[in-house]
Amino acid sequence: ILEANREAARFFHSSLMSEKGKICLDYYLSRGYSMATIRRFGMGYAPDDWRALYNHLHSLGYTPGELVDANLVRKSEKNGKVNYYDNFRNRAIIPIIDVRGNVVAFGGRVLDDSKPKYINTSDTLVYKKGSGVFALNLAKDSGERSLIITEGYMDTIALHQAGFKNTIACLGT
């Protein structure tokens, strides 16, 4: 799961830097994020495609079951036919990285007014949303003896960019 997540993060970031990702890159830039911040947090884009991530990861040798277990892909069955499709589509993607530097999950936000506004990785073998803390991997090295807690990862990223390197966000409810 950790290896699949790392490859997915690379795919999402690469997609952001592609022509198809321009809409998402423009979204990030319009929110005031710098390119340095976008790179530092590994921000990405899930293309508006039902199987882009699945096809990419499958080409690298990941099985459909592994991708479902990582919650990167969903499985559907209709009329006896099994189909796999990407969990994240047409969304700004934020990787969730643990204190050891592993990509353990993703948060995805729509770029328009569609619903649901956010889709996040469900609990997996490597991620428990209720105990997750966003940006703790960075805040732990801030040199500060206190933490600033925000509502979500977008606010945390903005505060890091503004110099408040001890900012984190709780994940889940």
Disulfide bonds with the S-S distance in Angstrom:
none
